[in-house]
Amino acid sequence: MRDRHPNRRGTRGSLLAVAAAGALLLTACGAGEDHANGPNYSRSLQSSSQARGDGPTSSATAPSSGNLSTFALDVDTASYGYARRTLADGGRPDPSTVRPEEFVNSFRQDYRTPEHNGFTVTVDGARTSRPDWSLVRVGLTTRPADATERPPAALTFVIDVSGSMDEPGRLDLAKKSLDTMTDRLRDDDSVAIVTFSEHAETVLPMTRLGGHRTRIHRAVDRLRALYSTNLGEGVETGYATAVEGLRKDATNRVVLISDALANDGETDPDAILRRIDGDRREYGITLLGVGVGSDYGDTLMERLADKGDGHTVYVSDTATATDVFCRQLPQNIDLVARDAKAQVAFDPHTVAEFRLIGYQDRRVADEDFRDDHVDGGEVGPGHTVTALYAVRTNPGTDGHLATATVRWLDPDTRTPHENTGSMETTALHDSVWSASPRFQVTAVAAYFADALAGGEYDIPAAPSLTALQARAKALARVTEDKDVAGLSTAIGEAAPL
């Protein structure tokens, strides 16, 4: 195994040229001892020297790491939302902000829903037109929340009121969304508000919604854009306010609303989170990053959320803001899994090489899969997580292809749980475009991300953007899904670029 592309970020050609050429250059997969090689390498399997990878059952009997891929679960979607905003404005997203897993996870899936808490694991796949190459989808899903059963929420909103937030579609959008959400949260939920510009200030301590909605509305209405962006102080004050208003039997969460253009105080996400690490770990407070603005600090917000046991979303208009604050947040306040990780074992008898598409920042060393002190991802009810692999099978071989295992901790008791799913080579669809509609949507979203990233992820048999748009348009009709229709629109906006 060797790293074929140590770093292609600075040498990408134009999007149109990449889409037309369909360049196929091998990129990343894996962790363990190969993690130091960075994201852009392909892991090859040699069946003569590897044991069959039927999925680990204990740390003592886990297969050798050459056939494993391990990563922390991630439900972020901000990369896709920001790309859509940039394209709609006539620009092209910076390739460094394009994360294909966040494109894929922005769309509904067709996975079986678990009957109880925990995950179901779905593994399916389809062959591409490139000889011996297939796309394999690993899908994990949790049971949707019952709004009447969830615990109360204690939400600390940390709101950027710096000068850059005065642009239309930033602070005004946040205020409108918070007002609407205040009317929809339950009486036993609580809200606190912290603002930050040059300095941070708690403008509303933790306050129960019942009987106090007018007070909360007034606090929101008084928000005004001011000076520079001391995001570090804002996060630190937000966590201090969350701890002060901590509710033992509630879900305690910090919601950071910002364009993440930090220009004052501490701007390094690792340093910011070190300052609140004790509160974060001791009290289990999670972080939701809500990005806004046409000029957006994607990297800073994404790293904050990853390190802060949370995830990111991006809102660009009233419709997406309403969806995030008034549907997603109230319905998914609770957590069903902490430190969730997935490990996929590929069978070296049938698989010659594989690579995970995306998840570069979420890779975990293979040997740390069952080390519950190693950070994973936090997942709420009704979430789906999809990982897409490019897999080259050995010609003329059939049999077991892969087993995927998900491991997570109960958010209250920290008890570990696992579930698995697997597939055979005979279950591969003959073509990506004859697979289920939702599988096809996954493929279109991933191919689109790869095109925007300049071919960085080298997904086999990449269609042109024109062909992708036609696929998305047809799938929007089949699925009757407005989000898929939006994907078709975004691809159409990208094509001329």
C-alpha positions in Angstrom: 0.0 0.0 0.0 1.3 3.5 -0.8 0.1 7.0 -0.7 -0.5 7.9 -4.3 -1.5 11.6 -3.7 0.1 13.1 -0.7 -1.5 16.5 -1.3 -3.5 17.7 -4.3 -5.3 20.6 -2.6 -3.2 23.3 -4.2 -3.0 21.8 -7.7 -6.7 21.3 -8.6 -7.8 22.2 -12.1 -11.1 24.0 -12.8 -14.4 22.4 -11.9 -15.4 22.2 -15.5 -12.2 20.6 -16.6 -12.4 18.0 -13.9 -16.0 17.2 -14.6 -15.2 16.8 -18.3 -12.1 14.8 -17.8 -13.6 12.6 -15.1 -10.1 12.1 -13.6 -9.8 9.0 -11.5 -7.0 9.4 -8.9 -6.9 7.2 -5.9 -7.5 8.8 -2.5 -8.0 8.1 1.1 -9.2 5.4 3.4 -8.3 4.0 6.7 -6.8 4.7 10.0 -4.6 2.8 12.4 -1.0 2.7 11.5 -1.8 4.3 8.1 -3.4 7.4 9.6 -0.2 9.3 9.5 -0.2 9.1 5.7 -3.1 11.6 5.6 -6.4 11.3 3.8 -5.3 10.7 0.3 -4.4 7.1 0.0 -6.0 3.8 -1.0 -5.8 0.8 1.2 -5.1 -2.4 -0.6 -5.8 -5.9 0.8 -3.8 -9.0 0.3 -5.8 -12.1 0.9 -2.7 -14.3 1.3 -1.6 -12.4 4.4 -4.9 -11.2 6.0 -7.5 -13.1 7.9 -11.1 -13.0 6.7 -12.7 -9.9 8.0 -16.2 -11.0 9.2 -16.4 -8.2 11.7 -14.9 -7.8 15.1 -16.5 -9.4 18.2 -14.0 -8.4 20.8 -10.8 -6.5 21.0 -8.9 -9.7 21.4 -10.3 -11.3 18.2 -10.5 -8.3 15.9 -9.0 -8.9 12.5 -5.7 -7.3 11.6 -6.1 -3.6 10.8 -5.2 -3.8 7.1 -8.9 -4.6 6.2 -10.5 -2.2 8.6 -11.9 1.3 8.3 -12.8 3.2 11.5 -14.3 6.6 12.0 -16.4 8.6 14.5 -20.0 9.2 13.4 -20.8 12.7 12.1 -24.2 14.2 11.3 -22.9 17.6 10.1 -24.5 19.1 7.0 -23.1 22.6 7.0 -20.7 21.9 4.1 -23.6 21.2 1.7 -25.7 24.1 3.0 -22.8 26.6 2.5 -22.0 25.2 -0.9 -25.6 25.8 -2.0 -25.6 29.3 -0.7 -22.3 30.1 -2.5 -23.5 28.6 -5.8 -26.9 30.5 -5.6 -24.9 33.7 -5.2 -22.9 32.9 -8.4 -19.7 31.8 -6.7 -17.9 28.5 -6.4 -17.2 26.9 -3.0 -13.6 26.8 -1.9 -12.7 23.1 -2.3 -11.4 23.0 1.2 -14.9 23.6 2.5 -16.4 20.6 0.6 -16.9 17.5 2.7 -18.7 14.8 0.8 -20.1 13.1 3.9 -22.0 16.3 4.7 -23.4 16.4 1.2 -24.6 12.8 1.6 -26.0 13.2 5.1 -28.1 16.2 4.0 -30.6 13.8 2.4 -33.2 11.4 3.7 -32.4 7.7 3.4 -34.3 4.4 3.1 -32.8 2.6 6.1 -34.8 0.4 8.4 -35.7 2.2 11.6 -34.8 0.5 14.9 -37.7 -0.5 17.2 -35.8 0.5 20.3 -33.0 2.9 21.2 -29.7 2.4 19.4 -28.9 1.9 15.7 -29.8 -0.3 12.8 -26.9 -1.0 10.4 -27.6 -1.3 6.6 -24.9 -2.3 4.1 -25.7 -2.2 0.4 -23.9 -1.4 -2.8 -23.8 -1.3 -6.6 -21.3 -1.8 -9.3 -20.0 1.2 -11.3 -19.1 1.3 -15.0 -15.4 1.2 -14.0 -14.3 -2.5 -14.1 -14.3 -4.2 -10.6 -15.2 -1.0 -8.8 -18.4 -0.6 -6.7 -19.9 2.0 -4.4 -20.8 0.5 -1.0 -23.1 2.4 1.4 -23.0 1.9 5.1 -26.1 3.4 6.7 -26.8 3.9 10.4 -30.0 5.2 11.8 -31.7 5.9 15.1 -35.4 5.8 16.1 -37.2 9.2 15.7 -38.0 11.1 18.9 -41.4 11.1 20.6 -41.8 14.7 21.5 -44.0 13.8 24.4 -41.3 11.5 25.9 -38.2 13.6 25.5 -36.6 15.2 28.6 -36.8 19.0 29.0 -34.1 21.0 27.3 -31.8 23.7 28.7 -30.5 25.6 25.7 -27.9 28.3 26.0 -27.8 30.4 22.8 -24.5 32.0 22.1 -25.2 34.7 19.5 -22.6 36.6 17.5 -23.5 40.3 17.5 -20.3 41.5 15.9 -20.3 44.0 13.0 -20.2 41.4 10.3 -23.5 40.0 11.6 -25.3 43.2 10.5 -25.4 41.9 6.9 -28.9 40.8 5.8 -29.4 37.1 6.4 -27.3 36.9 9.6 -28.4 38.5 12.9 -31.8 39.4 11.5 -32.4 35.8 10.4 -31.2 34.5 13.8 -33.6 36.8 15.7 -36.5 35.8 13.6 -35.7 32.1 14.1 -35.3 32.4 17.8 -38.6 34.3 18.1 -40.4 31.5 16.3 -38.6 28.8 18.2 -39.5 30.4 21.5 -43.2 30.0 20.7 -42.7 26.3 19.8 -40.6 25.0 22.7 -42.4 23.4 25.6 -43.2 25.2 28.9 -40.7 23.0 30.8 -37.8 23.9 28.4 -35.4 26.6 29.4 -33.4 29.2 27.4 -30.4 31.4 28.2 -28.9 34.0 25.8 -25.3 35.0 25.6 -24.0 37.6 23.1 -20.5 38.4 22.0 -18.7 41.0 20.0 -15.6 42.6 21.5 -16.7 41.0 24.8 -19.3 38.5 25.9 -22.3 39.1 28.0 -25.1 37.0 29.4 -28.2 39.0 28.5 -30.7 36.3 29.7 -29.9 33.7 32.4 -31.4 30.3 32.2 -35.2 30.9 32.0 -38.1 28.5 31.9 -40.4 29.1 28.8 -43.6 28.6 30.8 -44.9 32.1 31.8 -41.7 33.8 30.5 -42.0 33.8 26.7 -42.5 37.6 26.6 -39.3 38.1 28.6 -37.4 35.9 26.1 -38.9 37.7 23.1 -37.8 41.1 24.5 -34.2 39.8 25.0 -34.1 38.6 21.4 -35.6 41.8 20.0 -32.9 43.9 21.8 -30.0 42.2 20.0 -28.0 44.6 17.9 -24.8 44.2 15.8 -21.8 45.9 17.4 -18.0 45.6 17.0 -15.4 42.8 16.5 -15.8 39.1 17.0 -14.4 37.6 20.2 -15.8 34.1 19.5 -13.5 32.5 22.1 -14.9 34.6 24.9 -18.4 34.0 23.7 -18.1 30.2 23.8 -16.4 30.4 27.2 -19.1 32.6 28.7 -21.8 30.5 27.0 -20.5 27.3 28.7 -20.2 29.1 32.0 -23.8 30.3 31.7 -24.9 26.7 30.7 -23.2 25.3 33.8 -24.8 27.9 36.0 -28.2 27.1 34.7 -27.6 23.4 34.4 -30.6 21.2 34.8 -29.9 17.7 36.1 -32.6 15.8 34.3 -32.6 17.9 31.1 -30.6 17.9 27.9 -28.1 20.7 28.3 -26.8 22.2 25.0 -24.9 25.3 23.8 -26.1 26.6 20.4 -23.5 28.8 18.8 -25.0 31.1 16.1 -22.2 32.9 14.1 -20.5 33.5 10.8 -17.4 32.2 12.6 -15.2 35.1 11.3 -13.3 35.4 14.6 -11.0 38.4 14.6 -10.5 39.2 18.3 -9.3 37.3 21.3 -8.7 33.5 21.0 -9.4 32.2 17.5 -7.9 28.7 17.6 -10.7 26.1 18.2 -8.5 23.7 20.1 -7.5 26.5 22.5 -11.1 27.7 22.9 -12.3 24.2 23.8 -9.4 23.6 26.2 -10.7 26.5 28.2 -14.1 24.9 28.6 -13.1 21.2 28.4 -13.8 20.5 32.1 -17.4 21.8 31.9 -17.9 20.0 28.5 -16.8 16.6 29.9 -18.1 16.8 33.4 -21.6 18.0 32.6 -22.0 16.4 29.1 -22.9 19.7 27.5 -22.9 19.4 23.7 -22.4 22.1 21.1 -24.6 22.8 18.0 -22.9 25.2 15.6 -25.3 27.2 13.4 -23.5 28.9 10.5 -24.8 32.0 8.8 -23.6 34.6 6.2 -22.3 34.6 2.7 -18.8 34.9 4.1 -18.5 32.1 6.6 -15.7 30.6 8.7 -16.5 27.0 7.8 -13.2 25.5 9.1 -13.4 27.2 12.5 -17.1 26.2 13.1 -16.6 22.7 11.9 -13.6 22.1 14.2 -15.4 23.6 17.2 -18.4 21.3 16.7 -16.2 18.2 16.2 -14.2 18.9 19.3 -17.2 20.0 21.2 -19.2 16.8 21.0 -21.7 18.3 18.5 -22.4 19.0 14.9 -22.9 21.9 12.5 -25.7 23.1 10.2 -25.8 26.1 7.9 -28.8 28.4 7.4 -29.1 30.7 4.4 -32.7 31.8 4.4 -35.9 31.8 6.4 -37.0 28.4 5.2 -33.8 26.6 6.3 -33.6 28.6 9.5 -37.2 27.6 10.4 -36.4 24.0 9.6 -33.3 24.1 11.9 -34.7 26.0 14.8 -38.4 25.0 14.7 -38.3 21.4 13.6 -34.8 19.9 13.9 -33.7 21.4 17.2 -37.0 20.9 19.2 -37.4 17.3 17.8 -33.7 16.3 18.2 -32.8 18.0 21.5 -32.2 14.7 23.2 -29.2 12.4 22.6 -29.4 8.6 22.0 -25.7 7.9 21.6 -22.4 9.3 22.8 -19.0 8.6 21.4 -20.4 6.6 18.6 -17.9 5.0 16.2 -18.2 2.8 13.2 -15.8 0.1 12.0 -16.1 -1.6 8.6 -14.2 -4.9 8.0 -13.7 -5.7 4.4 -13.1 -9.4 3.4 -9.6 -9.6 1.7 -10.8 -12.7 -0.2 -13.2 -10.6 -2.2 -11.9 -7.0 -1.8 -8.6 -5.8 -3.4 -8.8 -2.3 -2.1 -11.1 0.3 -0.6 -11.3 3.9 0.4 -13.7 5.9 2.6 -15.1 8.9 0.8 -14.8 11.8 3.2 -14.7 11.8 7.0 -11.0 12.9 6.9 -11.4 14.8 10.2 -13.3 11.9 11.8 -10.9 9.0 11.3 -10.1 6.9 14.4 -7.3 4.4 14.8 -8.6 0.9 14.2 -7.3 -0.3 17.6 -9.2 2.5 19.4 -12.7 1.3 18.1 -13.5 -0.2 21.5 -11.6 2.2 23.6 -14.4 4.2 25.1 -12.1 6.9 26.3 -11.5 7.8 22.6 -13.9 10.5 21.4 -16.6 9.6 18.9 -19.7 11.3 17.7 -22.9 12.3 19.4 -26.1 11.3 17.6 -29.7 12.3 18.4 -33.0 10.6 17.7 -34.1 10.3 14.0 -30.6 10.8 12.7 -29.1 8.9 9.8 -25.4 8.6 9.2 -24.1 7.4 5.8 -20.6 6.4 4.9 -19.8 5.7 1.2 -16.9 3.6 0.1 -15.3 3.0 -3.2 -14.4 -0.7 -3.3 -12.4 -2.7 -5.9 -13.3 -6.4 -5.8 -11.0 -9.2 -6.9 -12.0 -10.3 -10.4 -14.1 -13.5 -10.5 -14.5 -13.8 -6.7 -17.8 -14.0 -4.8 -18.6 -14.3 -1.2 -18.6 -12.1 1.9 -17.8 -8.5 1.1 -18.0 -6.5 4.4 -19.3 -6.3 7.9 -20.0 -2.9 9.5 -20.2 -2.5 13.3 -21.4 0.5 15.2 -20.4 1.1 18.9 -21.9 3.7 21.1 -22.4 4.6 24.8 -25.7 5.1 26.5 -25.9 8.9 27.1 -27.0 8.5 30.7 -25.3 5.3 31.9 -22.3 5.3 29.6 -22.9 1.6 29.0 -21.4 0.4 25.6 -23.6 -1.2 23.0 -22.9 -2.6 19.5 -24.8 -3.6 16.4 -23.7 -5.0 13.1 -24.8 -5.5 9.5 -23.1 -7.2 6.5 -23.4 -7.9 2.8 -22.2 -10.4 0.2 -20.8 -9.6 -3.2 -23.9 -11.3 -4.8 -26.0 -8.5 -3.2 -24.3 -5.8 -5.3 -26.7 -4.2 -7.8 -25.5 -4.4 -11.4 -25.4 -0.7 -11.7 -25.5 2.4 -9.4 -28.4 3.6 -11.5 -30.4 0.5 -11.0 -30.1 0.6 -7.2 -32.8 2.1 -5.0 -33.7 5.8 -5.5 -32.2 6.8 -2.2 -28.9 5.0 -3.0 -28.8 6.9 -6.3 -29.4 10.2 -4.4 -26.5 9.3 -2.2 -24.3 8.6 -5.2 -25.3 11.9 -6.9 -24.6 13.9 -3.8 -21.2 12.3 -3.4 -20.3 12.7 -7.1 -21.3 16.4 -6.9 -19.1 17.0 -3.8 -16.2 15.3 -5.6 -16.7 17.6 -8.6 -16.8 20.7 -6.5 -13.6 19.5 -4.7 -11.8 19.2 -8.0 -11.8 15.4 -8.0 -10.1 15.1 -4.6 -12.1 12.1 -3.6 -11.8 10.1 -6.9 -15.1 8.4 -6.9 -15.1 5.8 -9.6 -16.9 6.4 -12.9 -17.8 10.0 -12.2 -20.5 11.4 -14.5 -20.4 14.9 -16.0 -22.3 17.6 -14.1 -24.8 17.7 -16.9 -25.5 14.0 -16.5 -25.6 14.4 -12.7 -28.2 17.1 -12.9 -30.4 15.0 -15.2 -30.1 12.1 -12.6 -31.0 14.5 -9.7 -33.9 15.9 -11.7 -35.3 12.5 -12.4 -34.8 11.3 -8.8 -36.6 14.4 -7.5 -39.7 13.3 -9.5 -39.4 9.7 -8.3 -38.9 10.6 -4.6 -41.2 13.7 -4.7 -38.5 15.2 -2.4 -37.9 19.0 -2.6 -34.4 18.5 -1.2 -33.5 16.4 -4.1 -35.0 19.0 -6.4 -32.7 21.5 -4.7 -29.7 19.3 -5.4 -30.6 19.3 -9.1 -30.8 23.1 -9.0 -27.4 23.4 -7.2 -25.7 21.1 -9.8 -27.2 23.2 -12.6 -25.7 26.3 -10.9 -22.3 24.7 -10.7 -22.1 23.5 -14.3 -21.2 26.8 -15.9 -18.4 27.4 -13.3 
